Amino acid sequence: MTSTPTHTLAAPQVGAAIDHLFEQAGRDDAVAARVSAELPGGFGHLSPQARADAAAEIYMPISAAGGELLYSLVRAVRPATVVEFGTSYGISTLYLAAAVRDNGSGRVVTTELSKEKIAAARRTFAEAGLDDLVTVLEGDARDTLGALDVPADFVLLDGWKDLCLPVLRLLEPRLRPGTLVVADDIDLSDLRPYLDYVRDPENGYRSVAFPVEDGMEISCRL
């Protein structure tokens, strides 16, 4: 007798999608090394779009533990609208959408620059049966999220780290008191201006570093 999954992450099609993406992401170091060798000046001098195009083969996933944390936070907060900066191939989006599904209401609005990644992510969301919960905005998040016409009830910032602060500042008028904002990879130097901002009480956040993989910063809008 086949048992019924107790939550969406346990559904076979969702688990298979996540496992496949993590397996593919296991090649990131080798792919990143090849791409870097093809870019003598590195990624830093490129525009966000050019960086996205150059990194189209790199999955840059959230960790499995980070995904589980996001799932639990969204289940607890029960946001109407989850906003994600940086879809990539959609690993973190799957965790967010699974939580929204299990909450019984809500949606995920996610942003991505790479057309290749957007196409692949949309296929994955459909195969996992979560595409009805996910809206993918194509383009620079500083443009696409400017048109967001509802409060951002939960925010994940996991795109280019030097853009996390500008995206947060763009979203601030749509953040209600109590809204959680999560940033991934806090060990990366490009995220330092963002961390300095959310850790300064004068800017209206209560912030804590959570020790999962490369670290996640969880900030509550006051």
Phi, psi and chi 1 to 4 in degrees:
 res  aa     phi    psi   chi1   chi2   chi3   chi4
   1 MET       -  128.9 -179.1  176.8  178.6      -
   2 THR   -81.4  128.0  -57.1      -      -      -
   3 SER   -81.8  150.3   60.5      -      -      -
   4 THR   -84.8  130.5  -58.1      -      -      -
   5 PRO   -56.1  138.3  -24.4   34.8      -      -
   6 THR   -82.7  -15.8   56.6      -      -      -
   7 HIS  -155.6  165.0   55.0   82.6      -      -
   8 THR   -66.1  -32.6  -61.8      -      -      -
   9 LEU   -63.2  -21.9  -71.4  176.6      -      -
  10 ALA   -87.5   -6.5      -      -      -      -
  11 ALA   -66.4  134.8      -      -      -      -
  12 PRO   -54.5  -41.9  -26.1   34.9      -      -
  13 GLN   -70.3  -30.6   68.5  -87.3   24.4      -
  14 VAL   -75.0  -46.7  176.2      -      -      -
  15 GLY   -59.6  -40.7      -      -      -      -
  16 ALA   -64.6  -40.2      -      -      -      -
  17 ALA   -64.6  -45.3      -      -      -      -
  18 ILE   -64.6  -44.8  -69.7  174.1      -      -
  19 ASP   -60.9  -42.4  -71.5  -13.8      -      -
  20 HIS   -63.7  -43.5  172.9   71.2      -      -
  21 LEU   -65.4  -41.3  -69.2  173.5      -      -
  22 PHE   -65.9  -35.6  -86.1  126.2      -      -
  23 GLU   -63.1  -44.2  179.4 -178.5   -1.7      -
  24 GLN   -65.1  -38.3  -65.3  -62.1  110.0      -
  25 ALA   -67.2  -18.7      -      -      -      -
  26 GLY   -62.6  -14.7      -      -      -      -
  27 ARG   -93.4    3.2  -54.5  167.2 -172.8  167.5
  28 ASP   -56.5  -42.2  -91.3    5.7      -      -
  29 ASP   -61.3  -44.0  -72.2  -14.6      -      -
  30 ALA   -67.4  -42.2      -      -      -      -
  31 VAL   -65.9  -43.5  175.2      -      -      -
  32 ALA   -62.4  -38.2      -      -      -      -
  33 ALA   -63.9  -42.0      -      -      -      -
  34 ARG   -64.9  -45.3  171.5  172.2   55.9   78.5
  35 VAL   -63.3  -41.7  172.2      -      -      -
  36 SER   -63.0  -37.3  -65.1      -      -      -
  37 ALA   -65.5  -27.5      -      -      -      -
  38 GLU   -83.6   -7.7  -63.8  168.4   -4.2      -
  39 LEU  -122.7   83.0  -67.4  170.1      -      -
  40 PRO   -53.2  -32.8  -24.6   34.6      -      -
  41 GLY   -86.9   -0.4      -      -      -      -
  42 GLY    76.8 -176.5      -      -      -      -
  43 PHE   -80.7  -24.7  -74.7   93.3      -      -
  44 GLY   -58.7  -32.9      -      -      -      -
  45 HIS   -85.1   -5.6   70.5  -71.3      -      -
  46 LEU   -86.0  154.2  -60.8  175.9      -      -
  47 SER   -69.3  160.7   69.2      -      -      -
  48 PRO   -53.5  -41.3  -29.8   37.1      -      -
  49 GLN   -65.9  -43.2 -178.0   66.4   64.5      -
  50 ALA   -65.2  -38.0      -      -      -      -
  51 ARG   -61.9  -44.4  -85.0 -174.6  -86.8  168.9
  52 ALA   -62.0  -41.5      -      -      -      -
  53 ASP   -66.3  -42.0  -67.7  -21.0      -      -
  54 ALA   -66.9  -31.2      -      -      -      -
  55 ALA   -98.7   20.7      -      -      -      -
  56 ALA   -61.6  -25.0      -      -      -      -
  57 GLU   -90.3   -6.9  -63.0  178.0   65.0      -
  58 ILE   -96.2  125.8  -52.9  173.7      -      -
  59 TYR   -77.3  -36.6  -79.6   66.1      -      -
  60 MET    47.6   56.1  -63.1 -179.5  -78.9      -
  61 PRO   -80.9  159.1   34.7  -38.1      -      -
  62 ILE   -70.4  157.7 -161.0  164.7      -      -
  63 SER   -74.7  160.5   67.8      -      -      -
  64 ALA   -61.2  -40.4      -      -      -      -
  65 ALA   -66.2  -38.6      -      -      -      -
  66 GLY   -63.9  -38.5      -      -      -      -
  67 GLY   -63.2  -41.8      -      -      -      -
  68 GLU   -63.8  -39.3  -65.6  -74.7   -9.4      -
  69 LEU   -63.0  -45.2  175.5   61.1      -      -
  70 LEU   -60.4  -43.3  -70.4  173.6      -      -
  71 TYR   -56.0  -48.8  173.8   86.1      -      -
  72 SER   -65.8  -39.7  -64.2      -      -      -
  73 LEU   -63.4  -44.2  -70.8  173.3      -      -
  74 VAL   -67.3  -37.7  172.3      -      -      -
  75 ARG   -60.8  -40.0  -72.2  -59.0  -50.6  -85.6
  76 ALA   -73.6  -41.4      -      -      -      -
  77 VAL   -78.3  -32.8  174.1      -      -      -
  78 ARG    57.0   55.9  -55.0 -175.7   66.3   82.9
  79 PRO   -73.0  146.6   27.8  -34.3      -      -
  80 ALA   -76.0  -37.4      -      -      -      -
  81 THR  -132.9  119.0  -58.5      -      -      -
  82 VAL   -97.5  129.3  175.9      -      -      -
  83 VAL  -112.5  127.6  173.7      -      -      -
  84 GLU  -120.4  128.4  176.8 -176.6   34.6      -
  85 PHE  -100.1  106.9  165.7   47.6      -      -
  86 GLY   106.9   80.3      -      -      -      -
  87 THR   -69.8  -44.5  -46.3      -      -      -
  88 SER    53.5 -128.4 -167.3      -      -      -
  89 TYR   -91.1    1.9  -79.8   88.1      -      -
  90 GLY    97.7   15.4      -      -      -      -
  91 ILE   -64.1  -53.3  -67.6  178.5      -      -
  92 SER   -63.8  -34.5   51.8      -      -      -
  93 THR   -62.1  -37.0  -41.0      -      -      -
  94 LEU   -62.9  -42.5  -71.5  173.3      -      -
  95 TYR   -63.1  -42.8  -76.8   99.8      -      -
  96 LEU   -64.6  -45.7  -63.2  170.0      -      -
  97 ALA   -67.9  -35.2      -      -      -      -
  98 ALA   -62.1  -40.3      -      -      -      -
  99 ALA   -66.6  -41.2      -      -      -      -
 100 VAL   -61.6  -42.6  166.9      -      -      -
 101 ARG   -58.4  -45.6  171.3   75.8   79.7 -151.0
 102 ASP   -73.0  -23.0  -68.6  -20.9      -      -
 103 ASN   -72.6  -22.4  -78.8  -15.7      -      -
 104 GLY    88.1   -0.5      -      -      -      -
 105 SER  -162.8  160.5   63.5      -      -      -
 106 GLY   112.6  176.8      -      -      -      -
 107 ARG  -152.9  163.1   63.9  170.0  178.3  151.0
 108 VAL  -116.5  126.7  179.0      -      -      -
 109 VAL  -110.5  117.6  176.7      -      -      -
 110 THR  -126.2  154.7 -175.8      -      -      -
 111 THR  -127.0  143.4   66.5      -      -      -
 112 GLU  -155.6  144.1  177.3   57.5   47.4      -
 113 LEU   -92.1  -32.9  -85.0  167.2      -      -
 114 SER   -80.3  120.0  167.4      -      -      -
 115 LYS   -63.2  -37.1  -67.5 -179.3 -178.4  -65.7
 116 GLU   -62.8  -45.2 -178.2  176.6  -27.9      -
 117 LYS   -67.8  -38.4  -71.5 -175.5  174.6 -177.7
 118 ILE   -60.3  -46.5  -70.5  169.8      -      -
 119 ALA   -61.5  -44.8      -      -      -      -
 120 ALA   -66.0  -42.1      -      -      -      -
 121 ALA   -64.3  -42.0      -      -      -      -
 122 ARG   -62.1  -39.0  -77.3  177.0  170.5  153.9
 123 ARG   -63.0  -42.2  -70.9 -166.0  -62.9  -89.0
 124 THR   -63.6  -44.2  -64.1      -      -      -
 125 PHE   -61.9  -38.4  -58.6  151.1      -      -
 126 ALA   -67.4  -44.6      -      -      -      -
 127 GLU   -63.1  -33.0  -68.4  166.5    0.7      -
 128 ALA   -82.1   -8.3      -      -      -      -
 129 GLY    75.8   24.9      -      -      -      -
 130 LEU  -118.3    5.2  -64.8  170.7      -      -
 131 ASP   -64.9  -23.1   54.1  -42.1      -      -
 132 ASP   -72.2  -12.1   59.7  -45.8      -      -
 133 LEU  -102.8   -7.5  -59.1  174.0      -      -
 134 VAL  -117.8  127.5 -179.5      -      -      -
 135 THR  -110.9  120.5  -60.9      -      -      -
 136 VAL   -99.8  119.6 -177.3      -      -      -
 137 LEU   -95.4  121.8  -58.2  179.5      -      -
 138 GLU   -92.4  127.0 -180.0  178.1  -24.2      -
 139 GLY   128.2 -174.0      -      -      -      -
 140 ASP   -69.4  124.0 -168.1  -45.0      -      -
 141 ALA   -59.2  -26.8      -      -      -      -
 142 ARG   -68.5  -18.0  -66.7  169.2  -64.1  177.1
 143 ASP   -98.1  -50.3  -61.6  -37.7      -      -
 144 THR   -68.1  -37.7   59.0      -      -      -
 145 LEU   -77.4  -13.5  -70.3  177.6      -      -
 146 GLY   -64.9  -21.0      -      -      -      -
 147 ALA   -93.7    3.1      -      -      -      -
 148 LEU   -61.6  123.4 -170.2   68.9      -      -
 149 ASP  -107.8   15.0   58.0   -2.0      -      -
 150 VAL  -135.1  163.2  -65.1      -      -      -
 151 PRO   -61.8  145.3  -23.5   35.1      -      -
 152 ALA   -90.4  107.2      -      -      -      -
 153 ASP   -87.6  -17.3  -56.9  -55.2      -      -
 154 PHE  -156.2  134.2 -176.0   95.4      -      -
 155 VAL  -128.8  132.0  177.8      -      -      -
 156 LEU  -115.7  123.9  171.3   63.0      -      -
 157 LEU  -109.1  105.9  -59.2  172.6      -      -
 158 ASP  -142.6   25.0 -163.5   23.0      -      -
 159 GLY   -90.9 -153.1      -      -      -      -
 160 TRP   -57.4  128.8  -63.1  119.2      -      -
 161 LYS   -65.4  -32.3  -55.6  -50.8  170.3 -173.4
 162 ASP   -72.5  -10.4   59.1  -41.0      -      -
 163 LEU  -101.3   -4.8  -62.2 -176.6      -      -
 164 CYS   -62.2  -41.7  -75.1      -      -      -
 165 LEU   -67.2  -47.3 -179.4   54.3      -      -
 166 PRO   -58.3  -37.8  -26.4   34.6      -      -
 167 VAL   -67.8  -41.9  170.6      -      -      -
 168 LEU   -60.0  -46.7  175.0   65.8      -      -
 169 ARG   -61.3  -35.6  -63.1  -62.6  -55.8  -88.4
 170 LEU   -64.3  -37.7  174.4   69.8      -      -
 171 LEU   -83.6  -16.2  -69.8  172.1      -      -
 172 GLU   -52.7  -39.0  -81.0 -176.0  -22.2      -
 173 PRO   -63.2  -15.3  -23.9   35.2      -      -
 174 ARG  -106.1   11.0  -61.8  169.1 -179.0   83.6
 175 LEU  -100.7  118.5  -57.4 -177.6      -      -
 176 ARG   -87.3  158.7  -66.4 -177.7  -74.4 -155.8
 177 PRO   -54.5  134.3  -27.7   36.6      -      -
 178 GLY    95.6  -10.0      -      -      -      -
 179 THR   -65.0  135.9  -62.7      -      -      -
 180 LEU   -94.9  135.4  -68.2 -176.1      -      -
 181 VAL  -122.5  124.1 -179.6      -      -      -
 182 VAL  -116.5  130.2 -179.2      -      -      -
 183 ALA  -118.5  136.4      -      -      -      -
 184 ASP   -99.3  159.1 -166.5   28.7      -      -
 185 ASP    65.1   55.0  -60.9  -40.6      -      -
 186 ILE   -72.8   -8.0   63.7  175.6      -      -
 187 ASP   -80.3  -10.7  -70.5  -19.7      -      -
 188 LEU   -79.8  134.5  -63.0 -177.7      -      -
 189 SER   -64.1  -30.4   59.4      -      -      -
 190 ASP   -65.7  -16.6  -77.4   -8.7      -      -
 191 LEU   -88.1   -4.9 -163.1   62.5      -      -
 192 ARG   -56.6  -44.8  176.9   50.5   54.9 -174.9
 193 PRO   -59.6  -37.3  -26.2   36.7      -      -
 194 TYR   -63.6  -48.2  170.9   88.0      -      -
 195 LEU   -62.9  -41.0  -64.6  175.6      -      -
 196 ASP   -60.1  -37.0  -70.6  -17.3      -      -
 197 TYR   -69.4  -51.5 -178.3   80.7      -      -
 198 VAL   -74.6  -19.0  -64.7      -      -      -
 199 ARG   -88.4   -5.1  -70.0  173.0  179.2  176.1
 200 ASP   -90.3  111.7 -176.9  -14.4      -      -
 201 PRO   -56.0  -24.6  -22.6   33.2      -      -
 202 GLU   -63.9  -18.6  -66.1  -63.7  -39.7      -
 203 ASN   -94.2    1.8  -66.8  -40.0      -      -
 204 GLY    90.5   28.0      -      -      -      -
 205 TYR  -131.9  151.4  -64.2   90.2      -      -
 206 ARG  -112.7  119.0 -170.3   70.2  174.5  175.7
 207 SER  -126.5  143.7 -163.8      -      -      -
 208 VAL  -141.4  139.8   61.3      -      -      -
 209 ALA   -85.0  130.1      -      -      -      -
 210 PHE  -107.8  125.5 -164.6   87.6      -      -
 211 PRO   -81.1   76.6   31.4  -36.2      -      -
 212 VAL  -126.7  120.8   55.6      -      -      -
 213 GLU    50.0 -117.8  -65.3  -66.6  -30.5      -
 214 ASP   -83.9   10.1  -67.6  -33.4      -      -
 215 GLY    91.5  141.0      -      -      -      -
 216 MET  -129.6  136.8  -58.3  177.2   82.3      -
 217 GLU   -99.0  120.4 -169.8   81.0    3.2      -
 218 ILE  -109.2  116.5  -56.7  175.6      -      -
 219 SER  -120.0  132.1  -53.5      -      -      -
 220 CYS  -103.5  126.4  179.0      -      -      -
 221 ARG   -72.4  125.6 -175.3   64.1  168.0  164.2
 222 LEU   -90.1      -  -60.0  179.0      -      -
